Amino acid sequence: MSRSSAVSRSAVRDAAPLFAALGDETRLQLVMRLAAEGPASITSLSVNARVSRQAISKHLDVLSDAGLVRSTRRGRERVLDLAPDRLSDAHDYLNRISRMWDQAIGRLKAFVETDEK
């Protein structure tokens, strides 16, 4: 892997909690719901959920720790909203991985074509 395409350890350390948080089905559903519906309280996010309100709260804490959601107080309720910068980070990481994969395929293609001659 060339130095220009190599991923630094600090980048991996930054990305790991982000993708770990998104790797859970319930958390991913919460992110998708917040993206589609906008800010919501824990109570409203718990409606029709397959897990308890307490479980939803714990999942939201994980998302918050990963920087994917932010919390504000409105009276007695905690309202959650997506943190677009962190979602942009996830997008950037995936694009970088995609470019690295394309480069690897290009190297393989060049190797195979050179080997055939």
N, C-alpha and C positions, 0 to 999 in steps of 0.2 A: 504494500500500500504506500503510495507516495505521501510525502510530508504534507503536501497541500490538501490532500483529501482525508488525511488522518484526523480522527476525532480526539480531541484532548480529553484527558481524564476528568478535568473539571466540567467539561460539557456533558460527559456521561453521567457524572455525579448530579448535575443539574437536571438532566433529562429523566433519570431513573425514577424519582418519585412522581414525576408528572405522568409517565406512562404506566407506572404501577397503580396510580389512582384511577386512571382511565381503563385499566385492565379488568376491573370488576364490573359485572353486568349491571348491578344496581346503581353503582356510581355513574356509569356511562349513561344509563337511563335518566338519572337526575340531571346530568349535564345536557343531554338532548332536550329534556323537558324545559330546563331554564333557557336554552337557546331558542326554543320554539315559542315559549309563553312569556318569557321575561322574568323579572324578579318575583320571588314567591316566598311565602313563609314556610316554616317547617310543617305547620299544620296542613297547609294546602298541598305541600309535596307528599304528605303522608296519606292523603286520600287515595283510595284504590291501590295502595302499595301492597306488595306481597310480604312486606316486613313491617315491624312495629315502628311507631313514631320514634322511639328511642334508637332503633337501628338506623333509621333515616338520619337522625341527628349525628350519629357516629360516622356514617358515610360522608355526610356534609363536612364534618371535622377533617376527615382525610382529604377531601377535595380542597378545603380551605388551607390545610397545611401544605399541599402541593401548589398552592397559589392559583387554583382554578376557579374558585368562588370567593367572593367577599361577602361579609356579613355586616348588616347595619341593624340598629334597633329602631323599631317604630312602636312606641309605647311599650307594651309587654312582650311584643313579638319580635323575633329575630327574622329578618328578611334577607334572603340570599340572592345574589346576582352573579353572573359569570364575570370572570376577569379576562377581558379580551386579549390583553398582552400575553398572558400565559397560554391561551389557546393559539395565539399566533406563534409562540415558541414551539408548540407541538407541531404545527404546520411546517415551520422552518426545519425542524429536525427531520420530519418525514420527507420533505423535499431534498434535503441534503443526502439522506440515505438513498433516495431514488436516483439522484445523480451519481452517487458512488456505485450503485448497482449497474446503471447504464454504462459507466466507465469499465466496470469489470466485464460486462458482456462484450463491450467493444474490444477489450484486450483478448478475450477468449476467441472472438471472431477473427481478429488479426492473427492470433497464434494458429488457429485451425487452417486459415487460408494460406499462411506461410508454409505450414507443414505439408499441405497438399501439393505444392509445387515441386 
